[in-house]
Amino acid sequence: MTITKQARILDTMKPIQFAILAILAAVAGVKAATTDETIEICQKICHDEEPVCAEGWYPVKMGVCWTCCTEI
């Protein structure tokens, strides 16, 4: 398709058609949101070894650090 042919197609499109196509193109790449409603909160401390966490908290390894997290 040549540039002039593309330009002619765009010239004949109604503004609403262009808007709908633009919205569809934008939405096509959107990742669906998760339905999991739990939020994980972690302490800002880096342990070298797996820690013993308080009740309701659990150990999590993040990279080279261990920390304690909980869910709300």
Summary of the structure (lengths in Angstrom):
residues: 72
radius of gyration: 25.4
end to end distance: 55.2
largest distance: 69.3
contacts: 116
relative contact order: 0.15
helix: 33%
strand: 22%
